[in-house]
Amino acid sequence: QVQLVESGGGLVQPGGSLRLSCTASGTIDRMSIMGWYRQAPGNQRELVAWMSRGGTTDYAAPVKGRFTISRDLAKNMVALQMNRLEPADTAVYYCHTNIRAVDYWGQGTQVTVSS
């Protein structure tokens, strides 16, 4: 069984920054993509960013230029640096990975951007 543990969410004012982190533990085989999704109230869960083992990245259009994803392969960790946060970024953020064609999800961490 694989567990993903997230941290770093919280309340921040518009224009502020947060850094999310996620570490995988348990029965871990070689992971391919690790990434982040988010879900706001009333909306579908959407991809925010992902990174391959080789360093290839992709970002959702609303966060390009503001968010940066990073990985530490040795520590089975992925992080998301979020800058210039906007109220539209308010959502529950979920860590995600895939191991042997099976998806694994973190419990989610709340990010609230408000004055």
Rosetta blueprint (number, residue, H / E / L):
1 Q L
2 V E
3 Q E
4 L E
5 V E
6 E E
7 S E
8 G L
9 G L
10 G E
11 L E
12 V E
13 Q L
14 P L
15 G L
16 G L
17 S L
18 L E
19 R E
20 L E
21 S E
22 C E
23 T E
24 A E
25 S E
26 G E
27 T L
28 I L
29 D L
30 R L
31 M L
32 S L
33 I L
34 M E
35 G E
36 W E
37 Y E
38 R E
39 Q E
40 A L
41 P L
42 G L
43 N L
44 Q L
45 R L
46 E E
47 L E
48 V E
49 A E
50 W E
51 M E
52 S L
53 R L
54 G L
55 G L
56 T L
57 T E
58 D E
59 Y E
60 A L
61 A H
62 P H
63 V H
64 K L
65 G L
66 R L
67 F E
68 T E
69 I E
70 S E
71 R E
72 D E
73 L L
74 A L
75 K L
76 N L
77 M E
78 V E
79 A E
80 L E
81 Q E
82 M E
83 N L
84 R L
85 L L
86 E L
87 P H
88 A H
89 D H
90 T L
91 A E
92 V E
93 Y E
94 Y E
95 C E
96 H E
97 T E
98 N E
99 I E
100 R L
101 A L
102 V E
103 D E
104 Y E
105 W E
106 G L
107 Q L
108 G L
109 T E
110 Q E
111 V E
112 T E
113 V E
114 S L
115 S L
